[in-house]
Amino acid sequence: MNARPLARQIELEPASLNGHGPDAAPSSAAEPSAPDAVEFEELYDRVLSRLRRDLVVERERRGDLAGSYFH
C-alpha cells in the first residue's frame, strides 16, 4: 500500500515573507517618516469622513436624524 502525504511541503522564498521572516531587519514603524505621517493623516481623515457619512445614512434610514440630542 502506497501512503500519500497528507500535505505537501512548500518552500518560501525570503522575498515572499514581506520582511517578516526570522532574518528580517527591525522595522522603522515606530518612527514614521514625514511622508508616511502625511499619508497616514490623509487615510485617517478619509476613514473618519466615511464613518461620519455612514452614520448619517444610518440615522436617516432609522428616522433618527437628531441622534440622542432630544431624548
Gaussian input, Z-matrix of N, CA and C with variables (Angstrom, degrees):
# hf/3-21g

backbone

0 1
 N
 C     1     B1
 C     2     B2     1     A1
 N     3     B3     2     A2     1     D1
 C     4     B4     3     A3     2     D2
 C     5     B5     4     A4     3     D3
 N     6     B6     5     A5     4     D4
 C     7     B7     6     A6     5     D5
 C     8     B8     7     A7     6     D6
 N     9     B9     8     A8     7     D7
 C    10    B10     9     A9     8     D8
 C    11    B11    10    A10     9     D9
 N    12    B12    11    A11    10    D10
 C    13    B13    12    A12    11    D11
 C    14    B14    13    A13    12    D12
 N    15    B15    14    A14    13    D13
 C    16    B16    15    A15    14    D14
 C    17    B17    16    A16    15    D15
 N    18    B18    17    A17    16    D16
 C    19    B19    18    A18    17    D17
 C    20    B20    19    A19    18    D18
 N    21    B21    20    A20    19    D19
 C    22    B22    21    A21    20    D20
 C    23    B23    22    A22    21    D21
 N    24    B24    23    A23    22    D22
 C    25    B25    24    A24    23    D23
 C    26    B26    25    A25    24    D24
 N    27    B27    26    A26    25    D25
 C    28    B28    27    A27    26    D26
 C    29    B29    28    A28    27    D27
 N    30    B30    29    A29    28    D28
 C    31    B31    30    A30    29    D29
 C    32    B32    31    A31    30    D30
 N    33    B33    32    A32    31    D31
 C    34    B34    33    A33    32    D32
 C    35    B35    34    A34    33    D33
 N    36    B36    35    A35    34    D34
 C    37    B37    36    A36    35    D35
 C    38    B38    37    A37    36    D36
 N    39    B39    38    A38    37    D37
 C    40    B40    39    A39    38    D38
 C    41    B41    40    A40    39    D39
 N    42    B42    41    A41    40    D40
 C    43    B43    42    A42    41    D41
 C    44    B44    43    A43    42    D42
 N    45    B45    44    A44    43    D43
 C    46    B46    45    A45    44    D44
 C    47    B47    46    A46    45    D45
 N    48    B48    47    A47    46    D46
 C    49    B49    48    A48    47    D47
 C    50    B50    49    A49    48    D48
 N    51    B51    50    A50    49    D49
 C    52    B52    51    A51    50    D50
 C    53    B53    52    A52    51    D51
 N    54    B54    53    A53    52    D52
 C    55    B55    54    A54    53    D53
 C    56    B56    55    A55    54    D54
 N    57    B57    56    A56    55    D55
 C    58    B58    57    A57    56    D56
 C    59    B59    58    A58    57    D57
 N    60    B60    59    A59    58    D58
 C    61    B61    60    A60    59    D59
 C    62    B62    61    A61    60    D60
 N    63    B63    62    A62    61    D61
 C    64    B64    63    A63    62    D62
 C    65    B65    64    A64    63    D63
 N    66    B66    65    A65    64    D64
 C    67    B67    66    A66    65    D65
 C    68    B68    67    A67    66    D66
 N    69    B69    68    A68    67    D67
 C    70    B70    69    A69    68    D68
 C    71    B71    70    A70    69    D69
 N    72    B72    71    A71    70    D70
 C    73    B73    72    A72    71    D71
 C    74    B74    73    A73    72    D72
 N    75    B75    74    A74    73    D73
 C    76    B76    75    A75    74    D74
 C    77    B77    76    A76    75    D75
 N    78    B78    77    A77    76    D76
 C    79    B79    78    A78    77    D77
 C    80    B80    79    A79    78    D78
 N    81    B81    80    A80    79    D79
 C    82    B82    81    A81    80    D80
 C    83    B83    82    A82    81    D81
 N    84    B84    83    A83    82    D82
 C    85    B85    84    A84    83    D83
 C    86    B86    85    A85    84    D84
 N    87    B87    86    A86    85    D85
 C    88    B88    87    A87    86    D86
 C    89    B89    88    A88    87    D87
 N    90    B90    89    A89    88    D88
 C    91    B91    90    A90    89    D89
 C    92    B92    91    A91    90    D90
 N    93    B93    92    A92    91    D91
 C    94    B94    93    A93    92    D92
 C    95    B95    94    A94    93    D93
 N    96    B96    95    A95    94    D94
 C    97    B97    96    A96    95    D95
 C    98    B98    97    A97    96    D96
 N    99    B99    98    A98    97    D97
 C   100   B100    99    A99    98    D98
 C   101   B101   100   A100    99    D99
 N   102   B102   101   A101   100   D100
 C   103   B103   102   A102   101   D101
 C   104   B104   103   A103   102   D102
 N   105   B105   104   A104   103   D103
 C   106   B106   105   A105   104   D104
 C   107   B107   106   A106   105   D105
 N   108   B108   107   A107   106   D106
 C   109   B109   108   A108   107   D107
 C   110   B110   109   A109   108   D108
 N   111   B111   110   A110   109   D109
 C   112   B112   111   A111   110   D110
 C   113   B113   112   A112   111   D111
 N   114   B114   113   A113   112   D112
 C   115   B115   114   A114   113   D113
 C   116   B116   115   A115   114   D114
 N   117   B117   116   A116   115   D115
 C   118   B118   117   A117   116   D116
 C   119   B119   118   A118   117   D117
 N   120   B120   119   A119   118   D118
 C   121   B121   120   A120   119   D119
 C   122   B122   121   A121   120   D120
 N   123   B123   122   A122   121   D121
 C   124   B124   123   A123   122   D122
 C   125   B125   124   A124   123   D123
 N   126   B126   125   A125   124   D124
 C   127   B127   126   A126   125   D125
 C   128   B128   127   A127   126   D126
 N   129   B129   128   A128   127   D127
 C   130   B130   129   A129   128   D128
 C   131   B131   130   A130   129   D129
 N   132   B132   131   A131   130   D130
 C   133   B133   132   A132   131   D131
 C   134   B134   133   A133   132   D132
 N   135   B135   134   A134   133   D133
 C   136   B136   135   A135   134   D134
 C   137   B137   136   A136   135   D135
 N   138   B138   137   A137   136   D136
 C   139   B139   138   A138   137   D137
 C   140   B140   139   A139   138   D138
 N   141   B141   140   A140   139   D139
 C   142   B142   141   A141   140   D140
 C   143   B143   142   A142   141   D141
 N   144   B144   143   A143   142   D142
 C   145   B145   144   A144   143   D143
 C   146   B146   145   A145   144   D144
 N   147   B147   146   A146   145   D145
 C   148   B148   147   A147   146   D146
 C   149   B149   148   A148   147   D147
 N   150   B150   149   A149   148   D148
 C   151   B151   150   A150   149   D149
 C   152   B152   151   A151   150   D150
 N   153   B153   152   A152   151   D151
 C   154   B154   153   A153   152   D152
 C   155   B155   154   A154   153   D153
 N   156   B156   155   A155   154   D154
 C   157   B157   156   A156   155   D155
 C   158   B158   157   A157   156   D156
 N   159   B159   158   A158   157   D157
 C   160   B160   159   A159   158   D158
 C   161   B161   160   A160   159   D159
 N   162   B162   161   A161   160   D160
 C   163   B163   162   A162   161   D161
 C   164   B164   163   A163   162   D162
 N   165   B165   164   A164   163   D163
 C   166   B166   165   A165   164   D164
 C   167   B167   166   A166   165   D165
 N   168   B168   167   A167   166   D166
 C   169   B169   168   A168   167   D167
 C   170   B170   169   A169   168   D168
 N   171   B171   170   A170   169   D169
 C   172   B172   171   A171   170   D170
 C   173   B173   172   A172   171   D171
 N   174   B174   173   A173   172   D172
 C   175   B175   174   A174   173   D173
 C   176   B176   175   A175   174   D174
 N   177   B177   176   A176   175   D175
 C   178   B178   177   A177   176   D176
 C   179   B179   178   A178   177   D177
 N   180   B180   179   A179   178   D178
 C   181   B181   180   A180   179   D179
 C   182   B182   181   A181   180   D180
 N   183   B183   182   A182   181   D181
 C   184   B184   183   A183   182   D182
 C   185   B185   184   A184   183   D183
 N   186   B186   185   A185   184   D184
 C   187   B187   186   A186   185   D185
 C   188   B188   187   A187   186   D186
 N   189   B189   188   A188   187   D187
 C   190   B190   189   A189   188   D188
 C   191   B191   190   A190   189   D189
 N   192   B192   191   A191   190   D190
 C   193   B193   192   A192   191   D191
 C   194   B194   193   A193   192   D192
 N   195   B195   194   A194   193   D193
 C   196   B196   195   A195   194   D194
 C   197   B197   196   A196   195   D195
 N   198   B198   197   A197   196   D196
 C   199   B199   198   A198   197   D197
 C   200   B200   199   A199   198   D198
 N   201   B201   200   A200   199   D199
 C   202   B202   201   A201   200   D200
 C   203   B203   202   A202   201   D201
 N   204   B204   203   A203   202   D202
 C   205   B205   204   A204   203   D203
 C   206   B206   205   A205   204   D204
 N   207   B207   206   A206   205   D205
 C   208   B208   207   A207   206   D206
 C   209   B209   208   A208   207   D207
 N   210   B210   209   A209   208   D208
 C   211   B211   210   A210   209   D209
 C   212   B212   211   A211   210   D210

   B1=1.4410
   B2=1.5347
   B3=1.3196
   B4=1.4587
   B5=1.5179
   B6=1.2954
   B7=1.4655
   B8=1.5261
   B9=1.3099
   B10=1.4611
   B11=1.5210
   B12=1.3029
   B13=1.4740
   B14=1.5285
   B15=1.3388
   B16=1.4569
   B17=1.5230
   B18=1.2875
   B19=1.4592
   B20=1.5170
   B21=1.2903
   B22=1.4539
   B23=1.5231
   B24=1.2908
   B25=1.4524
   B26=1.5205
   B27=1.3068
   B28=1.4531
   B29=1.5206
   B30=1.2986
   B31=1.4567
   B32=1.5255
   B33=1.3239
   B34=1.4573
   B35=1.5156
   B36=1.3095
   B37=1.4471
   B38=1.5274
   B39=1.3226
   B40=1.4718
   B41=1.5221
   B42=1.3174
   B43=1.4582
   B44=1.5239
   B45=1.3303
   B46=1.4535
   B47=1.5214
   B48=1.3331
   B49=1.4577
   B50=1.5227
   B51=1.3088
   B52=1.4577
   B53=1.5208
   B54=1.3083
   B55=1.4515
   B56=1.5120
   B57=1.3295
   B58=1.4562
   B59=1.5145
   B60=1.2990
   B61=1.4536
   B62=1.5219
   B63=1.3249
   B64=1.4625
   B65=1.5245
   B66=1.3130
   B67=1.4658
   B68=1.5214
   B69=1.3242
   B70=1.4626
   B71=1.5207
   B72=1.3047
   B73=1.4598
   B74=1.5180
   B75=1.3239
   B76=1.4731
   B77=1.5145
   B78=1.2918
   B79=1.4568
   B80=1.5214
   B81=1.3085
   B82=1.4599
   B83=1.5260
   B84=1.3111
   B85=1.4625
   B86=1.5176
   B87=1.3074
   B88=1.4582
   B89=1.5241
   B90=1.3087
   B91=1.4546
   B92=1.5236
   B93=1.3435
   B94=1.4651
   B95=1.5194
   B96=1.3029
   B97=1.4563
   B98=1.5210
   B99=1.3021
   B100=1.4637
   B101=1.5246
   B102=1.3411
   B103=1.4716
   B104=1.5294
   B105=1.3537
   B106=1.4563
   B107=1.5197
   B108=1.3323
   B109=1.4571
   B110=1.5246
   B111=1.3223
   B112=1.4651
   B113=1.5256
   B114=1.3328
   B115=1.4666
   B116=1.5187
   B117=1.3399
   B118=1.4579
   B119=1.5230
   B120=1.3240
   B121=1.4611
   B122=1.5308
   B123=1.3365
   B124=1.4613
   B125=1.5166
   B126=1.3230
   B127=1.4600
   B128=1.5221
   B129=1.3229
   B130=1.4695
   B131=1.5259
   B132=1.3343
   B133=1.4640
   B134=1.5253
   B135=1.3433
   B136=1.4677
   B137=1.5214
   B138=1.3353
   B139=1.4629
   B140=1.5232
   B141=1.3265
   B142=1.4579
   B143=1.5269
   B144=1.3226
   B145=1.4737
   B146=1.5157
   B147=1.3106
   B148=1.4673
   B149=1.5235
   B150=1.3264
   B151=1.4641
   B152=1.5263
   B153=1.3277
   B154=1.4688
   B155=1.5234
   B156=1.3402
   B157=1.4758
   B158=1.5157
   B159=1.3383
   B160=1.4660
   B161=1.5193
   B162=1.3422
   B163=1.4569
   B164=1.5220
   B165=1.3337
   B166=1.4667
   B167=1.5238
   B168=1.3214
   B169=1.4675
   B170=1.5300
   B171=1.3276
   B172=1.4673
   B173=1.5234
   B174=1.3225
   B175=1.4735
   B176=1.5174
   B177=1.3294
   B178=1.4611
   B179=1.5202
   B180=1.3255
   B181=1.4603
   B182=1.5297
   B183=1.3350
   B184=1.4670
   B185=1.5196
   B186=1.3195
   B187=1.4533
   B188=1.5181
   B189=1.3120
   B190=1.4688
   B191=1.5175
   B192=1.3193
   B193=1.4614
   B194=1.5271
   B195=1.3363
   B196=1.4444
   B197=1.5224
   B198=1.3028
   B199=1.4571
   B200=1.5111
   B201=1.3052
   B202=1.4697
   B203=1.5331
   B204=1.3285
   B205=1.4543
   B206=1.5276
   B207=1.3126
   B208=1.4557
   B209=1.5195
   B210=1.2943
   B211=1.4618
   B212=1.4837
   A1=108.96
   A2=117.21
   A3=122.08
   A4=109.37
   A5=117.22
   A6=121.67
   A7=108.88
   A8=115.93
   A9=120.90
   A10=108.50
   A11=117.67
   A12=118.92
   A13=109.40
   A14=115.80
   A15=120.35
   A16=112.00
   A17=116.61
   A18=120.33
   A19=107.95
   A20=115.77
   A21=118.22
   A22=108.80
   A23=115.36
   A24=121.33
   A25=108.45
   A26=116.06
   A27=121.50
   A28=108.14
   A29=116.16
   A30=121.30
   A31=108.28
   A32=116.36
   A33=120.87
   A34=110.10
   A35=114.76
   A36=119.85
   A37=107.89
   A38=117.86
   A39=119.60
   A40=113.05
   A41=118.82
   A42=121.03
   A43=111.44
   A44=117.34
   A45=119.00
   A46=112.44
   A47=118.22
   A48=121.10
   A49=111.69
   A50=118.24
   A51=123.71
   A52=112.95
   A53=116.39
   A54=120.08
   A55=114.83
   A56=118.29
   A57=121.11
   A58=112.82
   A59=117.98
   A60=121.22
   A61=111.19
   A62=117.10
   A63=120.21
   A64=113.52
   A65=117.78
   A66=121.11
   A67=112.43
   A68=117.55
   A69=121.32
   A70=110.63
   A71=115.07
   A72=120.04
   A73=109.15
   A74=118.41
   A75=120.34
   A76=110.73
   A77=115.70
   A78=121.75
   A79=110.25
   A80=115.96
   A81=120.34
   A82=109.84
   A83=117.36
   A84=121.29
   A85=112.05
   A86=118.33
   A87=120.75
   A88=111.37
   A89=116.97
   A90=121.77
   A91=109.26
   A92=117.54
   A93=118.73
   A94=111.00
   A95=115.00
   A96=119.06
   A97=109.29
   A98=116.76
   A99=120.87
   A100=112.34
   A101=120.45
   A102=119.07
   A103=112.30
   A104=117.38
   A105=119.48
   A106=110.85
   A107=116.93
   A108=120.94
   A109=110.66
   A110=116.65
   A111=120.73
   A112=109.97
   A113=116.83
   A114=120.05
   A115=110.49
   A116=117.22
   A117=120.61
   A118=110.40
   A119=117.47
   A120=120.87
   A121=111.02
   A122=117.12
   A123=120.21
   A124=111.06
   A125=116.92
   A126=120.93
   A127=110.29
   A128=116.84
   A129=121.57
   A130=110.35
   A131=117.15
   A132=120.91
   A133=111.76
   A134=116.64
   A135=119.59
   A136=111.72
   A137=116.80
   A138=120.05
   A139=110.14
   A140=117.14
   A141=120.96
   A142=111.08
   A143=117.16
   A144=120.75
   A145=110.69
   A146=116.93
   A147=120.95
   A148=110.92
   A149=116.82
   A150=120.20
   A151=111.36
   A152=116.97
   A153=119.92
   A154=111.11
   A155=116.81
   A156=119.69
   A157=110.86
   A158=116.45
   A159=119.79
   A160=111.41
   A161=117.26
   A162=120.56
   A163=111.03
   A164=117.27
   A165=120.81
   A166=110.24
   A167=117.16
   A168=120.88
   A169=110.24
   A170=116.88
   A171=120.53
   A172=111.23
   A173=117.28
   A174=119.95
   A175=110.74
   A176=118.21
   A177=120.63
   A178=110.32
   A179=115.99
   A180=120.11
   A181=111.36
   A182=116.65
   A183=120.59
   A184=112.24
   A185=118.85
   A186=121.64
   A187=111.83
   A188=117.52
   A189=122.51
   A190=108.77
   A191=116.35
   A192=119.98
   A193=113.02
   A194=117.94
   A195=120.70
   A196=112.62
   A197=117.32
   A198=119.76
   A199=110.10
   A200=117.51
   A201=120.47
   A202=111.97
   A203=117.71
   A204=120.73
   A205=112.86
   A206=119.34
   A207=122.19
   A208=112.52
   A209=118.30
   A210=119.99
   A211=111.05
   D1=127.72
   D2=178.28
   D3=-92.85
   D4=122.23
   D5=178.43
   D6=-91.18
   D7=125.52
   D8=176.59
   D9=-88.20
   D10=143.75
   D11=176.76
   D12=-67.21
   D13=143.04
   D14=179.92
   D15=-73.64
   D16=-29.28
   D17=179.13
   D18=-139.72
   D19=153.64
   D20=177.20
   D21=-104.28
   D22=150.39
   D23=-178.84
   D24=-82.83
   D25=134.68
   D26=-179.36
   D27=-114.38
   D28=125.19
   D29=177.24
   D30=-91.04
   D31=125.71
   D32=178.87
   D33=-103.78
   D34=138.35
   D35=174.52
   D36=-82.42
   D37=148.01
   D38=-179.23
   D39=-55.06
   D40=-33.66
   D41=-178.88
   D42=-66.26
   D43=-27.23
   D44=-177.38
   D45=-78.39
   D46=-6.22
   D47=178.83
   D48=-89.24
   D49=-1.37
   D50=178.24
   D51=52.94
   D52=39.76
   D53=176.91
   D54=77.55
   D55=15.60
   D56=-177.81
   D57=-109.53
   D58=13.02
   D59=-179.26
   D60=-79.70
   D61=177.82
   D62=-177.73
   D63=-65.48
   D64=-22.83
   D65=-179.68
   D66=-99.49
   D67=16.67
   D68=-176.06
   D69=-69.52
   D70=143.09
   D71=176.35
   D72=-73.63
   D73=151.88
   D74=178.48
   D75=-58.20
   D76=143.15
   D77=-177.53
   D78=-79.43
   D79=148.95
   D80=175.40
   D81=-98.68
   D82=24.13
   D83=-178.12
   D84=-67.30
   D85=-24.44
   D86=-180.00
   D87=-67.85
   D88=-27.02
   D89=179.81
   D90=-126.20
   D91=83.37
   D92=-178.68
   D93=-67.15
   D94=144.99
   D95=177.11
   D96=-74.32
   D97=168.47
   D98=-176.95
   D99=-58.37
   D100=-46.35
   D101=178.36
   D102=-62.24
   D103=-36.58
   D104=178.55
   D105=-65.17
   D106=-39.50
   D107=179.26
   D108=-64.51
   D109=-40.36
   D110=178.86
   D111=-65.30
   D112=-43.75
   D113=179.01
   D114=-63.33
   D115=-39.34
   D116=178.70
   D117=-63.82
   D118=-44.44
   D119=179.47
   D120=-61.13
   D121=-41.74
   D122=178.69
   D123=-64.71
   D124=-42.87
   D125=178.21
   D126=-63.47
   D127=-44.47
   D128=179.07
   D129=-59.29
   D130=-45.66
   D131=179.40
   D132=-62.04
   D133=-40.93
   D134=179.06
   D135=-65.93
   D136=-41.57
   D137=179.35
   D138=-65.80
   D139=-43.86
   D140=179.49
   D141=-62.20
   D142=-42.36
   D143=177.74
   D144=-62.47
   D145=-42.11
   D146=179.60
   D147=-63.33
   D148=-43.13
   D149=178.93
   D150=-63.63
   D151=-39.59
   D152=177.34
   D153=-63.74
   D154=-44.37
   D155=178.24
   D156=-61.57
   D157=-43.52
   D158=179.30
   D159=-62.65
   D160=-36.81
   D161=178.42
   D162=-65.08
   D163=-42.53
   D164=178.24
   D165=-63.39
   D166=-42.90
   D167=179.08
   D168=-61.68
   D169=-42.82
   D170=179.37
   D171=-65.09
   D172=-40.83
   D173=177.95
   D174=-66.58
   D175=-38.88
   D176=176.43
   D177=-62.34
   D178=-41.67
   D179=-179.62
   D180=-62.21
   D181=-37.90
   D182=-179.36
   D183=-86.31
   D184=-9.00
   D185=-178.50
   D186=77.92
   D187=25.00
   D188=-176.99
   D189=-120.37
   D190=65.41
   D191=-175.75
   D192=-70.63
   D193=-27.57
   D194=-178.08
   D195=-85.15
   D196=-7.26
   D197=-177.59
   D198=68.14
   D199=-135.17
   D200=-178.68
   D201=-102.78
   D202=19.00
   D203=-178.02
   D204=-67.89
   D205=-33.68
   D206=-173.93
   D207=-110.55
   D208=21.90
   D209=-179.68
   D210=-95.95

